[in-house]
Amino acid sequence: MPHFIIDCSENIIALKSPNEIMQKVYDTAETTQLFSKGDIKVRINPFKHYNIGNTKDDFIHIFANIMEGRTISQKAQLSKSIITELKNMLPDVPIISINIRDFEKATYCNKSMV
């Protein structure tokens, strides 16, 4: 269920391959044991055109969408774990961030539910 969408400056994928970055996010999310094995989905969007405070500083931002039901503490630990791993992987990238949003069970639908 969880979807991790990685937005980043295009230069990021010159530093590490998209697969390496996505796998790091996947592996870190899996180690939290908050999600069922095989349910984690990760995508990456490198941007050529962007403006970060009137700079072209490199960045990574992850939008994490997870099913409701986790505690604030669990979500905070997930955020910190992913950012720590990416910071270790890409120490010279000045902006690395994440936010977590909850899906509502009552309004979520996918193909297998119809």
C-alpha positions as a LaTeX table, in Angstrom:
\begin{tabular}{lrrr}
\hline
Residue & $x$ (\AA) & $y$ (\AA) & $z$ (\AA) \\
\hline
Met1 & 0.00 & 0.00 & 0.00 \\
Pro2 & 2.52 & 2.69 & 0.80 \\
His3 & 3.57 & 4.83 & $-2.14$ \\
Phe4 & 6.85 & 6.76 & $-1.92$ \\
Ile5 & 7.14 & 9.35 & $-4.69$ \\
Ile6 & 10.60 & 10.88 & $-4.87$ \\
Asp7 & 10.90 & 14.31 & $-6.48$ \\
Cys8 & 14.48 & 15.40 & $-7.05$ \\
Ser9 & 16.68 & 17.68 & $-9.09$ \\
Glu10 & 17.95 & 16.00 & $-12.24$ \\
Asn11 & 21.54 & 16.16 & $-10.98$ \\
Ile12 & 20.68 & 13.73 & $-8.16$ \\
Ile13 & 20.46 & 10.83 & $-10.60$ \\
Ala14 & 23.95 & 11.69 & $-11.83$ \\
Leu15 & 25.21 & 11.18 & $-8.27$ \\
Lys16 & 23.40 & 7.87 & $-7.69$ \\
Ser17 & 21.28 & 5.84 & $-10.06$ \\
Pro18 & 17.49 & 6.04 & $-9.78$ \\
Asn19 & 17.46 & 2.35 & $-8.86$ \\
Glu20 & 19.93 & 2.87 & $-6.00$ \\
Ile21 & 17.90 & 5.76 & $-4.59$ \\
Met22 & 14.56 & 3.96 & $-4.93$ \\
Gln23 & 15.99 & 0.77 & $-3.41$ \\
Lys24 & 17.35 & 2.71 & $-0.42$ \\
Val25 & 13.89 & 4.17 & 0.25 \\
Tyr26 & 12.27 & 0.76 & $-0.27$ \\
Asp27 & 14.70 & $-1.09$ & 2.01 \\
Thr28 & 14.47 & 1.54 & 4.74 \\
Ala29 & 10.65 & 1.53 & 4.68 \\
Glu30 & 10.67 & $-2.26$ & 4.80 \\
Thr31 & 12.93 & $-2.34$ & 7.88 \\
Thr32 & 10.35 & $-0.35$ & 9.87 \\
Gln33 & 7.98 & $-3.35$ & 9.70 \\
Leu34 & 5.05 & $-0.95$ & 9.27 \\
Phe35 & 4.09 & $-2.47$ & 5.90 \\
Ser36 & 3.38 & $-5.92$ & 4.52 \\
Lys37 & 6.20 & $-7.50$ & 2.55 \\
Gly38 & 5.92 & $-6.70$ & $-1.14$ \\
Asp39 & 3.40 & $-3.86$ & $-0.70$ \\
Ile40 & 5.84 & $-0.96$ & $-0.85$ \\
Lys41 & 5.85 & 1.09 & $-4.07$ \\
Val42 & 8.54 & 3.63 & $-4.95$ \\
Arg43 & 8.77 & 6.02 & $-7.92$ \\
Ile44 & 11.19 & 8.79 & $-8.81$ \\
Asn45 & 10.65 & 12.04 & $-10.74$ \\
Pro46 & 13.84 & 13.93 & $-11.64$ \\
Phe47 & 13.22 & 17.61 & $-12.48$ \\
Lys48 & 15.27 & 19.61 & $-14.97$ \\
His49 & 13.35 & 22.82 & $-14.28$ \\
Tyr50 & 12.80 & 23.98 & $-10.70$ \\
Asn51 & 13.35 & 26.93 & $-8.37$ \\
Ile52 & 14.45 & 26.42 & $-4.76$ \\
Gly53 & 14.47 & 29.82 & $-3.06$ \\
Asn54 & 15.79 & 31.40 & $-6.25$ \\
Thr55 & 18.62 & 28.85 & $-6.44$ \\
Lys56 & 19.34 & 25.70 & $-8.40$ \\
Asp57 & 20.36 & 23.79 & $-5.25$ \\
Asp58 & 19.97 & 20.05 & $-5.58$ \\
Phe59 & 17.09 & 18.55 & $-3.65$ \\
Ile60 & 15.21 & 15.38 & $-2.81$ \\
His61 & 11.69 & 15.48 & $-1.43$ \\
Ile62 & 9.64 & 12.36 & $-0.79$ \\
Phe63 & 5.86 & 12.30 & $-0.68$ \\
Ala64 & 4.92 & 9.24 & 1.35 \\
Asn65 & 1.30 & 8.16 & 1.10 \\
Ile66 & 0.37 & 5.43 & 3.57 \\
Met67 & $-2.86$ & 3.87 & 4.80 \\
Glu68 & $-4.19$ & 5.48 & 7.97 \\
Gly69 & $-3.68$ & 3.70 & 11.25 \\
Arg70 & $-0.04$ & 4.35 & 12.11 \\
Thr71 & 0.79 & 6.46 & 15.13 \\
Ile72 & 2.51 & 9.83 & 14.97 \\
Ser73 & 5.54 & 8.20 & 16.55 \\
Gln74 & 5.65 & 5.46 & 13.90 \\
Lys75 & 5.36 & 8.01 & 11.09 \\
Ala76 & 8.05 & 10.21 & 12.65 \\
Gln77 & 10.39 & 7.22 & 12.92 \\
Leu78 & 9.70 & 6.30 & 9.28 \\
Ser79 & 10.55 & 9.87 & 8.20 \\
Lys80 & 13.72 & 10.05 & 10.25 \\
Ser81 & 14.90 & 6.62 & 9.08 \\
Ile82 & 14.49 & 7.44 & 5.39 \\
Ile83 & 16.10 & 10.86 & 5.69 \\
Thr84 & 19.02 & 9.45 & 7.69 \\
Glu85 & 19.72 & 6.81 & 5.03 \\
Leu86 & 19.48 & 9.29 & 2.16 \\
Lys87 & 21.70 & 11.77 & 4.02 \\
Asn88 & 24.31 & 9.03 & 4.42 \\
Met89 & 23.98 & 8.06 & 0.76 \\
Leu90 & 24.06 & 11.64 & $-0.59$ \\
Pro91 & 25.91 & 13.74 & 2.03 \\
Asp92 & 26.48 & 16.74 & $-0.27$ \\
Val93 & 22.83 & 17.23 & $-1.23$ \\
Pro94 & 21.69 & 20.32 & 0.68 \\
Ile95 & 17.94 & 19.60 & 0.76 \\
Ile96 & 16.56 & 16.18 & 1.70 \\
Ser97 & 13.03 & 16.05 & 3.09 \\
Ile98 & 9.88 & 13.95 & 3.40 \\
Asn99 & 6.26 & 14.35 & 4.36 \\
Ile100 & 3.79 & 11.60 & 5.17 \\
Arg101 & 0.12 & 11.71 & 4.26 \\
Asp102 & $-2.54$ & 9.20 & 5.29 \\
Phe103 & $-4.93$ & 7.53 & 2.89 \\
Glu104 & $-8.42$ & 7.20 & 4.38 \\
Lys105 & $-9.63$ & 3.59 & 4.35 \\
Ala106 & $-13.20$ & 4.76 & 3.79 \\
Thr107 & $-12.38$ & 6.59 & 0.56 \\
Tyr108 & $-9.51$ & 4.52 & $-0.85$ \\
Cys109 & $-10.27$ & 2.33 & $-3.85$ \\
Asn110 & $-8.22$ & 0.34 & $-6.32$ \\
Lys111 & $-8.94$ & $-1.94$ & $-9.26$ \\
Ser112 & $-9.21$ & $-5.13$ & $-7.18$ \\
Met113 & $-11.83$ & $-3.54$ & $-4.92$ \\
Val114 & $-14.33$ & $-2.86$ & $-7.72$ \\
\hline
\end{tabular}
